[in-house]
Amino acid sequence: PSWVYLSSLGENSLPFHSMLEQYLSSHPDIKLAFQPGTYQMKFGKEALAGIYKRTNLFFCNKEEAQRILGVQENDVKKLMQMLHQLGPKIVSVTDGPNGAYASDGQNAWYLTIYPDPMPPQNRTGAGDAYSSTFTTAIAMGRPVEEAMMWGPINSMSVVQKIGARAGLLHKNELLQYLVKAPGDYKPKLI
């Protein structure tokens, strides 16, 4: 594969992470997107140090960043800098209805959420929609700033339905929303 997307795995999956780390070491052209789940956070950043170092794209929300790093820091830009120190090349931290942040290690951006057409029905899957869509944009060769704009659109659509998959958009649908985006829907350097 060109990419591996690693997310939530069970409490007995630590040995699998070691096998994945070895596989990725022997296949340096494969890119890794990592969105840790509950047990991966419980394993600790030390136990998954090799995975973090090998990560091309890293996703979590603000509270998860604090938990992973063992800090109370509230400045998302500083949290992203600390996450970069673990190894990920591109880091994105979401902050629910407050928007999303991303950093490539040199520049950091903030983007508000895409406007909801109606109040959200259920927030289940919003973060997954954001990170998987961001990853898709990067895998297609889009720059970080554009990938940031794709993610919240799929999140907005998912929260309009019940469940994590019902509102997922196809690429053409997503691009239509992008064309209709408010004029200020652009990542801002922070």
Stockholm file with secondary structure:
# STOCKHOLM 1.0

chainA/1-190         PSWVYLSSLGENSLPFHSMLEQYLSSHPDIKLAFQPGTYQMKFGKEALAGIYKRTNLFFCNKEEAQRILGVQENDVKKLMQMLHQLGPKIVSVTDGPNGAYASDGQNAWYLTIYPDPMPPQNRTGAGDAYSSTFTTAIAMGRPVEEAMMWGPINSMSVVQKIGARAGLLHKNELLQYLVKAPGDYKPKLI
#=GR chainA/1-190 SS CCEEEECCCCTTCHHHHHHHHHHHHHCTTSEEEECCCHHHHHHCTTTTHHHHHHCSEEEEEHHHHHHHHTCCCCCHHHHHHHHHHTSCSEEEEECGGGCEEEECSSCEEEECCCCCSSCCSCCTTHHHHHHHHHHHHHHTTCCHHHHHHHHHHHHHHHTTSSSSSTTCCCHHHHHHHHHTSCTTCSCEEC
#=GC SS_cons         CCEEEECCCCTTCHHHHHHHHHHHHHCTTSEEEECCCHHHHHHCTTTTHHHHHHCSEEEEEHHHHHHHHTCCCCCHHHHHHHHHHTSCSEEEEECGGGCEEEECSSCEEEECCCCCSSCCSCCTTHHHHHHHHHHHHHHTTCCHHHHHHHHHHHHHHHTTSSSSSTTCCCHHHHHHHHHTSCTTCSCEEC
//
